[in-house]
Amino acid sequence: MFPSHSQNLSKLQQMLEKFYLEDAHFDKDLIFNSTWTKPLGVSISAHLKFIESNLGNPLLYLGTSKMHDMCVKYLSSLLNLKEGHGKILSGGTESNITALWIARKIYGKGKVLYPETVHISVIKAIDLLNLEGVKVSVDDDFRADIGEVEKKLRDDVIAVVLTAGTTLFGTVDPIKEISELLDDQFLHVDGAFGGFILPFMEKLGLWKGEFDFRVYAVKSFSIDPHKMGMSTIPSGALITRDDYFRHIRFEAEYLSNGYSDSLLGTRCSAAVAATYAAINYLGFEGYTKIVKRCFDVRDYALKRFEEEGLEILHKPPMTIVNLKFKNPKKIYKKLLKRRVYVSLNSKYSSIRLVFMPHIDEKKVDLFIENLKAVAEEEL
């Protein structure tokens, strides 16, 4: 029942604290299933400072709008696009839906080709937009199979979605190779996870290969500052080669600028300030150090897993590792009871671990201790 009277403030705060303690927290818990992490302190402060901002009505928030445009420029530059367009949105789901919405507006109804490792938000977008999905399998490295893509490309395929950092494996589809098979299809790259990792992997010599706007066929790219970008939730971005947002522009006289050209009306624009703060606080050098640290911890974990006789599903290209088990669901449930959080990957009989900045060597050792306690029969 809806409360009839004001709650005592002290009692309300006690209840909030109770709920807070029931949540998992990056600082103290073993959270190995998260592609996001605890935001930077400077980002949290910026988020709170701009908490009332709403870029759905941008002329009321001129300072936030300026930061938004700067963030679009930063991200365009990071993805090797000199004059990019884009929007800070709520995350990869909104970005992927918006990209295919734009594609449908430009090309009309048709088919969307995607590999089986695509993020679920792409499947949602296809369903919402009444498009037809064309799924292709992956190769032994869990990347889109180039041969099958070539076979299934038809005139009625209006868009192709590839991933730079898949959710399950951290793999990168052969974006450049597949782009060479395309005519004029709308090529969207979902880099929600990998967008804030791959540029710094390149700097560290951990990655070779074009995945961004250096591939001329790429028309749009989703990237999430609230993942390895260290910003607050919700902060995603859709960067586009041209001003494709004009295709989804609707007049709205009640708004200060007279139109809306995003899926959401009200936009949590405090995250724009948080993203601006994170990028300027860290810079390219700071992000490179963070990514290197995540790989160092991942490599430590791989060494420890090998020492314990654990089987790795495949050589991980990023900071996502899959451990194979005969009964991964059983392992998953037992670990969950211990507040050890991993992801279940039933199709490949594995549990999935993500090495983000909140994971260190001590937590790796604690994870192994818990795993040994619940899975002795599997080791």
C-alpha positions as CSV (number, residue, x, y, z in Angstrom):
1,M,0.0,0.0,0.0
2,F,1.2,3.5,-0.8
3,P,2.5,5.3,2.3
4,S,-0.2,7.6,3.8
5,H,2.2,9.7,5.9
6,S,5.7,10.9,5.9
7,Q,8.3,8.4,7.2
8,N,10.5,9.3,10.0
9,L,13.8,10.3,8.4
10,S,16.0,8.3,10.8
11,K,14.0,5.2,10.3
12,L,14.0,5.7,6.5
13,Q,17.7,6.0,6.5
14,Q,18.0,2.8,8.5
15,M,15.8,1.0,5.9
16,L,17.9,2.4,3.1
17,E,21.1,1.1,4.8
18,K,19.5,-2.3,5.2
19,F,18.7,-2.5,1.5
20,Y,22.2,-1.2,0.7
21,L,23.9,-4.0,2.7
22,E,21.8,-6.6,0.8
23,D,23.4,-5.4,-2.5
24,A,26.7,-6.7,-3.7
25,H,29.6,-4.1,-3.7
26,F,32.7,-3.9,-5.7
27,D,34.9,-3.1,-2.8
28,K,34.2,-6.1,-0.6
29,D,32.4,-8.8,-2.7
30,L,33.8,-11.2,-5.3
31,I,32.1,-9.8,-8.3
32,F,33.5,-11.6,-11.4
33,N,30.4,-11.3,-13.6
34,S,30.3,-7.6,-14.2
35,T,31.5,-5.6,-17.2
36,W,31.1,-2.4,-15.2
37,T,33.0,-1.4,-12.1
38,K,33.0,1.2,-9.3
39,P,33.1,4.7,-10.9
40,L,35.9,7.1,-10.2
41,G,35.3,9.4,-7.2
42,V,35.5,12.4,-9.4
43,S,32.8,11.0,-11.7
44,I,30.5,10.3,-8.7
45,S,31.0,13.9,-7.5
46,A,30.3,15.3,-11.0
47,H,27.2,13.1,-11.3
48,L,25.8,14.4,-8.1
49,K,26.6,18.0,-9.0
50,F,24.6,17.7,-12.2
51,I,21.9,15.4,-11.0
52,E,19.0,17.7,-12.1
53,S,20.3,17.9,-15.7
54,N,18.1,16.6,-18.5
55,L,19.4,16.9,-22.1
56,G,15.9,16.0,-23.3
57,N,15.4,19.7,-22.9
58,P,18.9,20.9,-23.7
59,L,18.6,24.7,-23.8
60,L,18.0,24.6,-20.0
61,Y,21.4,23.0,-19.5
62,L,23.8,24.8,-21.7
63,G,26.9,23.8,-19.6
64,T,25.9,20.1,-19.7
65,S,25.3,20.4,-23.5
66,K,28.8,21.7,-23.9
67,M,30.2,18.8,-21.9
68,H,28.1,16.4,-24.0
69,D,29.5,17.8,-27.3
70,M,33.0,17.6,-25.9
71,C,32.5,13.9,-24.9
72,V,31.3,13.1,-28.4
73,K,34.5,14.7,-29.7
74,Y,36.6,12.7,-27.3
75,L,35.0,9.4,-28.1
76,S,35.1,10.1,-31.9
77,S,38.8,10.8,-31.6
78,L,39.3,7.6,-29.5
79,L,37.6,5.6,-32.3
80,N,39.7,7.3,-35.1
81,L,36.9,9.5,-36.5
82,K,38.0,13.1,-37.1
83,E,34.5,14.7,-37.4
84,G,32.1,12.4,-35.6
85,H,28.5,12.8,-34.6
86,G,26.9,11.2,-31.6
87,K,25.0,11.2,-28.4
88,I,25.6,10.2,-24.8
89,L,22.8,7.7,-24.1
90,S,21.8,5.3,-21.4
91,G,24.1,2.4,-22.4
92,G,24.7,-0.2,-25.1
93,T,21.1,-1.3,-25.3
94,E,19.8,2.1,-26.2
95,S,22.8,2.7,-28.6
96,N,22.2,-0.6,-30.4
97,I,18.5,0.0,-30.7
98,T,19.1,3.5,-32.0
99,A,21.6,2.4,-34.6
100,L,19.2,-0.1,-36.1
101,W,16.3,2.4,-35.8
102,I,18.4,4.7,-37.9
103,A,19.2,1.9,-40.4
104,R,15.5,1.1,-40.8
105,K,14.7,4.8,-41.4
106,I,17.4,5.0,-44.1
107,Y,16.9,1.6,-45.8
108,G,13.3,0.6,-44.9
109,K,12.4,-2.8,-43.5
110,G,14.7,-5.7,-44.2
111,K,17.0,-8.2,-42.7
112,V,19.8,-7.7,-40.1
113,L,22.7,-10.1,-40.2
114,Y,24.5,-10.8,-36.9
115,P,26.7,-13.5,-35.4
116,E,25.3,-15.8,-32.6
117,T,27.5,-14.0,-30.0
118,V,25.8,-10.7,-30.5
119,H,24.5,-8.9,-27.4
120,I,20.8,-9.5,-26.5
121,S,20.0,-5.8,-27.1
122,V,20.5,-6.4,-30.8
123,I,17.9,-9.2,-30.7
124,K,15.6,-6.8,-28.8
125,A,16.1,-4.1,-31.4
126,I,15.3,-6.4,-34.3
127,D,12.1,-7.4,-32.5
128,L,11.1,-3.9,-31.6
129,L,11.7,-2.5,-35.1
130,N,9.9,-5.4,-36.8
131,L,13.0,-6.4,-38.7
132,E,14.1,-9.9,-39.6
133,G,17.2,-11.3,-38.0
134,V,19.7,-13.5,-40.0
135,K,22.0,-15.3,-37.5
136,V,25.4,-16.6,-38.6
137,S,27.6,-19.0,-36.6
138,V,31.1,-18.3,-35.2
139,D,34.4,-19.9,-36.0
140,D,36.7,-21.7,-33.6
141,D,37.8,-18.4,-32.1
142,F,34.2,-17.4,-31.4
143,R,34.3,-14.7,-34.1
144,A,31.7,-14.2,-36.8
145,D,32.3,-16.8,-39.5
146,I,33.3,-14.9,-42.6
147,G,32.3,-17.6,-45.1
148,E,28.8,-17.9,-43.6
149,V,28.5,-14.1,-43.7
150,E,29.3,-14.1,-47.4
151,K,26.8,-16.8,-48.1
152,K,23.9,-15.1,-46.2
153,L,24.5,-11.6,-47.5
154,R,21.6,-10.7,-49.8
155,D,20.1,-7.6,-51.3
156,D,17.4,-7.6,-48.5
157,V,20.0,-7.4,-45.8
158,I,19.9,-3.7,-44.7
159,A,22.3,-3.9,-41.8
160,V,25.1,-5.9,-40.3
161,V,25.9,-5.9,-36.6
162,L,29.4,-7.0,-35.5
163,T,31.0,-6.8,-32.0
164,A,34.2,-5.4,-30.7
165,G,34.4,-7.2,-27.4
166,T,31.6,-9.8,-27.1
167,T,29.9,-10.1,-23.8
168,L,30.5,-13.9,-23.4
169,F,34.1,-14.1,-24.7
170,G,35.6,-10.7,-25.2
171,T,36.2,-11.6,-28.8
172,V,36.3,-9.1,-31.7
173,D,34.6,-10.0,-35.0
174,P,36.6,-9.7,-38.2
175,I,35.2,-6.3,-38.9
176,K,37.5,-5.2,-41.6
177,E,37.4,-8.5,-43.5
178,I,33.5,-8.6,-43.4
179,S,33.3,-4.9,-44.4
180,E,35.0,-5.8,-47.7
181,L,32.1,-8.2,-48.4
182,L,29.4,-5.4,-48.0
183,D,27.8,-3.2,-50.6
184,D,26.0,-0.4,-48.9
185,Q,24.6,-2.1,-45.9
186,F,24.5,-0.2,-42.6
187,L,27.5,-1.6,-40.6
188,H,27.1,-1.1,-36.9
189,V,29.8,-2.1,-34.4
190,D,28.8,-2.9,-30.9
191,G,31.8,-1.8,-28.9
192,A,30.0,-1.2,-25.6
193,F,32.5,-3.4,-23.8
194,G,35.6,-3.3,-26.0
195,G,35.4,0.4,-27.0
196,F,37.2,1.5,-23.9
197,I,39.7,-1.4,-23.9
198,L,40.9,-2.0,-27.5
199,P,42.5,1.5,-28.1
200,F,44.6,1.0,-25.0
201,M,45.4,-2.6,-25.9
202,E,46.8,-1.2,-29.1
203,K,49.0,1.2,-27.2
204,L,50.2,-1.7,-25.0
205,G,50.9,-3.9,-28.0
206,L,48.2,-6.3,-27.0
207,W,46.0,-5.8,-30.1
208,K,46.5,-5.5,-33.8
209,G,43.7,-5.0,-36.3
210,E,41.2,-2.3,-37.3
211,F,37.9,-2.4,-35.4
212,D,36.7,1.2,-35.5
213,F,36.1,4.0,-38.0
214,R,39.4,3.3,-39.7
215,V,37.2,0.7,-41.4
216,Y,35.4,2.9,-43.8
217,A,32.2,0.8,-44.0
218,V,31.5,1.3,-40.3
219,K,28.7,3.8,-40.0
220,S,28.1,3.7,-36.3
221,F,29.8,2.4,-33.1
222,S,28.4,2.0,-29.6
223,I,30.8,2.5,-26.6
224,D,30.0,2.5,-22.9
225,P,31.8,5.0,-20.6
226,H,30.1,3.3,-17.6
227,K,32.2,0.1,-18.3
228,M,36.0,0.4,-18.5
229,G,35.5,4.1,-19.0
230,M,35.0,4.4,-15.2
231,S,32.0,6.7,-15.4
232,T,28.7,6.4,-13.6
233,I,25.6,4.4,-14.7
234,P,23.9,5.0,-17.1
235,S,26.4,6.3,-19.6
236,G,26.6,4.9,-23.1
237,A,27.3,6.5,-26.4
238,L,26.5,6.1,-30.0
239,I,29.1,7.6,-32.4
240,T,28.2,7.9,-36.0
241,R,30.2,8.8,-39.2
242,D,27.5,11.2,-40.4
243,D,24.6,13.0,-38.7
244,Y,22.3,10.0,-39.0
245,F,20.3,11.3,-36.0
246,R,18.5,13.6,-38.4
247,H,16.6,10.5,-39.7
248,I,15.0,10.0,-36.3
249,R,14.2,13.6,-35.5
250,F,10.7,14.4,-34.4
251,E,9.3,17.9,-33.9
252,A,8.4,18.6,-30.3
253,E,7.5,22.3,-29.8
254,Y,7.2,22.0,-26.0
255,L,11.0,21.3,-25.8
256,S,13.4,24.2,-25.7
257,N,15.1,23.2,-28.9
258,G,11.9,22.2,-30.6
259,Y,12.7,18.5,-31.4
260,S,13.8,15.2,-30.1
261,D,16.2,12.9,-31.9
262,S,16.9,10.2,-29.3
263,L,14.9,7.2,-28.1
264,L,14.6,8.5,-24.6
265,G,13.0,11.8,-23.9
266,T,14.2,12.4,-20.4
267,R,17.9,11.7,-20.3
268,C,20.0,11.1,-17.2
269,S,22.5,13.8,-18.2
270,A,24.4,13.8,-14.9
271,A,26.3,10.9,-16.4
272,V,27.5,13.2,-19.1
273,A,29.3,15.3,-16.5
274,A,30.6,12.0,-14.9
275,T,31.9,10.9,-18.3
276,Y,33.5,14.3,-19.0
277,A,35.2,14.1,-15.6
278,A,36.5,10.6,-16.0
279,I,38.0,11.2,-19.4
280,N,39.7,14.5,-18.4
281,Y,40.9,13.1,-15.0
282,L,42.5,10.0,-16.5
283,G,43.4,10.9,-20.1
284,F,44.7,8.3,-22.5
285,E,47.7,7.5,-20.3
286,G,45.5,6.9,-17.3
287,Y,43.2,4.5,-19.1
288,T,46.2,2.7,-20.5
289,K,47.4,2.0,-17.0
290,I,44.0,0.8,-15.9
291,V,43.7,-1.6,-18.8
292,K,47.3,-2.9,-18.3
293,R,46.5,-3.5,-14.6
294,C,43.4,-5.5,-15.6
295,F,45.5,-7.7,-18.0
296,D,48.1,-8.2,-15.3
297,V,45.4,-9.5,-13.0
298,R,43.9,-11.6,-15.7
299,D,47.3,-13.2,-16.5
300,Y,47.9,-13.9,-12.8
301,A,44.5,-15.6,-12.8
302,L,45.3,-17.7,-15.9
303,K,48.5,-18.8,-14.2
304,R,46.7,-19.8,-11.0
305,F,44.0,-21.6,-13.0
306,E,46.7,-23.6,-14.8
307,E,48.3,-24.5,-11.5
308,E,45.0,-25.7,-10.2
309,G,44.4,-27.8,-13.3
310,L,41.4,-25.8,-14.4
311,E,40.4,-25.9,-18.1
312,I,40.2,-22.6,-20.1
313,L,37.6,-22.7,-22.8
314,H,39.8,-20.7,-25.2
315,K,42.7,-18.2,-25.2
316,P,41.0,-15.0,-24.1
317,P,41.8,-11.9,-26.2
318,M,40.5,-9.5,-23.6
319,T,39.7,-9.6,-19.9
320,I,37.0,-12.2,-20.1
321,V,37.9,-15.8,-19.2
322,N,35.7,-18.9,-19.5
323,L,36.4,-21.9,-17.3
324,K,35.0,-25.3,-18.5
325,F,33.1,-27.6,-16.2
326,K,31.1,-30.8,-16.6
327,N,28.2,-29.2,-14.6
328,P,28.7,-25.4,-14.7
329,K,25.2,-24.7,-13.5
330,K,25.9,-26.6,-10.3
331,I,29.1,-24.6,-9.8
332,Y,27.3,-21.3,-10.5
333,K,24.6,-22.0,-7.9
334,K,27.0,-23.1,-5.2
335,L,29.2,-20.0,-5.7
336,L,26.2,-17.7,-5.6
337,K,25.3,-19.0,-2.2
338,R,28.7,-17.9,-1.1
339,R,28.2,-14.4,-2.6
340,V,30.7,-15.2,-5.3
341,Y,29.3,-13.8,-8.5
342,V,30.1,-15.4,-11.9
343,S,28.1,-15.8,-15.1
344,L,26.7,-19.0,-16.4
345,N,27.6,-19.9,-20.0
346,S,25.6,-23.2,-20.4
347,K,25.9,-23.5,-24.2
348,Y,29.7,-23.8,-23.9
349,S,29.6,-25.6,-20.5
350,S,31.5,-22.9,-18.8
351,I,31.4,-20.2,-16.2
352,R,32.5,-16.7,-17.3
353,L,34.8,-14.3,-15.4
354,V,35.4,-10.7,-16.1
355,F,38.5,-9.0,-14.9
356,M,37.7,-5.4,-14.2
357,P,39.5,-2.8,-12.1
358,H,37.8,-3.9,-8.9
359,I,39.4,-7.4,-9.2
360,D,42.9,-7.9,-7.8
361,E,45.2,-10.9,-7.1
362,K,43.8,-11.3,-3.6
363,K,40.3,-11.7,-5.0
364,V,41.5,-14.2,-7.6
365,D,43.0,-16.3,-4.8
366,L,39.7,-16.0,-2.8
367,F,37.8,-17.1,-5.8
368,I,39.9,-20.1,-6.2
369,E,39.5,-21.0,-2.6
370,N,35.7,-20.8,-2.9
371,L,35.8,-22.7,-6.2
372,K,37.8,-25.6,-4.7
373,A,35.4,-25.7,-1.7
374,V,32.3,-26.2,-3.9
375,A,33.7,-28.0,-6.9
376,E,36.2,-30.6,-5.6
377,E,34.6,-33.2,-7.8
378,E,35.2,-31.1,-10.9
379,L,38.9,-30.4,-10.4
